[in-house]
Amino acid sequence: MLKTLPAVAALVVASALVVPTVSSAQDTNSVRVSYSDLNLVTSFGQNKLQRRISYAAEQVCDKADPFDLNYTRAVTDCRVGAIASAQPAFAAAINAARHPSVTVLDATALIVTRP
């Protein structure tokens, strides 16, 4: 019985350390945005991808509450930040479309995440 008590105590301490890590991992939302069907050389394809990025930003950020101005601002800031964080990948995808090269296992999607 005396050997079981330190083992149980160690288990309780270990689970207390893991819980914050798991809960913070759930807070990070991301959406995969595919562009394999788009021609990013054209402005139509680029605009379509921008709309997909905007829609993904709406998905990763909470819905705005029209009765809570501060929360609405926070949601808007989240969406703006998510769109801004996807812009380097957007620019790289356009550059790769304009200057094609042979790559192995190239991805045709980008990830939009909550900032």
N, C-alpha and C positions, 0 to 999 in steps of 0.2 A: 504493500500500500504506500509506503514511504517513497518508493521509486516512481510510482505513478504520479504523485503530486507534482514533482518538478517537470515531468513530461507534459502534464496538462497545462501547467503555468507557462511553459515554453510555447506550447501551441496557441494559447490565448494571446501572448505577446506577439507571436508571429502573425496571427490573423489580424491583430490590431494594426500592424504595420502595413499589411497588404491592402486593407479596405480603402484607405485614402487613394492608393495608386489605382485601384480598379475604378473607383468613383470618378476620379479625374480623367481616366481614359474614356469614360462614357460621355464626358462633356464635349469632347472633340468630335464634331460631326464633319463628314466629308461626303462629297458626291462625285462620282466619276462621270465626266462629260466626254462622250465619244464624238469624234469628228471624222470618222472613217468614210462616211458617206458624202462629205463636203469637199468641194474644190476650193481650197483656201487661197488660190491665186486670184480668184475673182472677188469683187467686193460683196457680191451676194453671199458667197460662202463665208466670208469673214463676218458679215453682219449676222448671219444665221448662228455662227459660233458664239458671237457676243451675246445674242439673245439666249442661247443655251446656258452660257455662263451666268447671266442675270437670273435666269430661272433657278439654276442650281444654288445661287446665293440666297434666293428666297427660301429654298428648301433647308439649307443648313442653319439659317438664322430663324429665330422665333417669329411668330406672327405678331404684327403690330396691334396694339390695343388703342383704338381711337379715343378712349376716355383717359388715357394715361400718357401725357405728353412726354414725360421723361423716358418712359419705356419705349415709346414710338421713336424717339431720338436714338436710343440705344440700339434698337433693331435696325434703323436706317444706317447707323454707323457700322454695325456688324455687316450689313449687306455691302456697303461701300468698301469696307476692308476686305471682304471675301472676294469681291470683283477685282480689287487692286492686287490681291495676292495671286490671282490667276493670270494677270497680264504678262508676266515674263514667259509663262508657258504658252500663252496665246501668241506672243511675238515670235517665240522659237518655232511654233508650229507653222506660222506663216512663212518664216524664213526658210524652213525646211521644204515647204511646198514650192517656194520660188526658186530654190537652189537644191534640186533633188540630188541625192547621192545614194549609193547602195549601203544599207545598214542591215545588220542582222537583228531580228527580234525588235523591230522598231514599234513603239507604242503609238496608237492613233487615238489617244484619249488624254485628258488632263484632269487634275483633281482640284476641285474647289473646296476649300476648308474654311471653317469659322476661324477668324483671327483671334 
